[in-house]
């Protein structure tokens, strides 16, 4: 009889340790249960600094639009039907391996490591110095041609995605790719981010409400997001209590049957 209780205890222990808990699946959890709580989000996101291979969209406007036509790129002949990302490929300004972009009448301009606002100011000043007067009322806009990121691992739809927004959170990026699977580790999402001097590896816990204040909560262009599997995936017992119990029961049944067959021989 004592062996029966021991076996039951082992099965029960394996059943609860092998399945994925609700706590491991819930995003942005608060330490205490509250109602309509207000959380102060610190503005800690640093301005994005341009990297090699970034694609920029630059537009110049003035009272006399004909005067700035040379600065606004037009689709190459034969590609007038291009749209979306394809059009940006033809019309945009790519940061070359030396950190420069080439602008009509400007030549090459160093932008590596600059923010978008700094590039806008440089172009605006250059236009006033060499091409226009103050009363031309020129208006310059500089934007990243979409935020491209790659997400792999335990995600429903892995791959590279581009979102035409100025700001995208990691929660939006994950939702856009179909959410993390049941066996994906939400407590340790890995972000490999590019910097002017190389790449750095960062981590963020998406089950903690404090992730909203993380400097890695917002996606930057060319981010690589990796969702690692939970240990439960490699154990093979299952992700829910029922599936774990079924697997363990099948294993015990198979073992018992094998033992009885050997005894009967």
GITASUL-V102043 format. One record per backbone hydrogen bond with DSSP energy under -1.0 kcal/mol. NH is the residue of the N-H (numbers start at 1). CO is the residue of the C=O. If there is no record, write none. Layout:
nh:NH co:CO
nh:NH co:CO
This chain:
nh:5 co:1
nh:6 co:2
nh:7 co:3
nh:8 co:4
nh:9 co:5
nh:10 co:6
nh:11 co:7
nh:12 co:8
nh:13 co:9
nh:14 co:10
nh:15 co:11
nh:16 co:12
nh:17 co:13
nh:18 co:14
nh:20 co:239
nh:25 co:22
nh:26 co:22
nh:28 co:206
nh:29 co:207
nh:44 co:42
nh:50 co:114
nh:53 co:95
nh:54 co:51
nh:56 co:93
nh:57 co:143
nh:59 co:141
nh:61 co:139
nh:63 co:136
nh:67 co:64
nh:71 co:68
nh:79 co:76
nh:82 co:79
nh:86 co:83
nh:88 co:84
nh:89 co:85
nh:90 co:86
nh:91 co:87
nh:92 co:88
nh:93 co:56
nh:95 co:54
nh:96 co:100
nh:99 co:96
nh:101 co:109
nh:103 co:107
nh:106 co:103
nh:107 co:103
nh:109 co:101
nh:111 co:99
nh:112 co:99
nh:113 co:50
nh:114 co:111
nh:119 co:115
nh:120 co:116
nh:121 co:117
nh:122 co:118
nh:123 co:119
nh:124 co:120
nh:125 co:121
nh:126 co:122
nh:127 co:123
nh:128 co:124
nh:129 co:125
nh:130 co:126
nh:131 co:127
nh:132 co:127
nh:136 co:133
nh:137 co:134
nh:139 co:61
nh:141 co:59
nh:143 co:57
nh:145 co:55
nh:146 co:144
nh:147 co:163
nh:149 co:161
nh:150 co:223
nh:151 co:159
nh:152 co:225
nh:154 co:227
nh:155 co:153
nh:156 co:179
nh:157 co:177
nh:159 co:151
nh:161 co:149
nh:163 co:147
nh:165 co:163
nh:170 co:217
nh:173 co:169
nh:174 co:170
nh:175 co:171
nh:176 co:172
nh:178 co:175
nh:179 co:174
nh:181 co:154
nh:184 co:181
nh:185 co:228
nh:189 co:204
nh:190 co:226
nh:191 co:202
nh:192 co:224
nh:193 co:200
nh:195 co:198
nh:198 co:195
nh:200 co:193
nh:202 co:191
nh:204 co:189
nh:206 co:186
nh:208 co:205
nh:209 co:29
nh:211 co:208
nh:212 co:209
nh:213 co:210
nh:214 co:211
nh:217 co:214
nh:219 co:168
nh:222 co:148
nh:223 co:220
nh:224 co:192
nh:225 co:150
nh:226 co:190
nh:227 co:152
nh:230 co:183
nh:233 co:230
nh:235 co:231
nh:236 co:232
nh:244 co:240
nh:245 co:241
nh:246 co:242
nh:247 co:243
nh:248 co:244
nh:249 co:245
nh:250 co:246
nh:251 co:247
nh:252 co:248
nh:253 co:249
nh:254 co:250
nh:255 co:251
nh:256 co:252
nh:257 co:253
nh:258 co:254
nh:259 co:255
nh:260 co:256
nh:261 co:257
nh:262 co:258
nh:263 co:259
nh:264 co:260
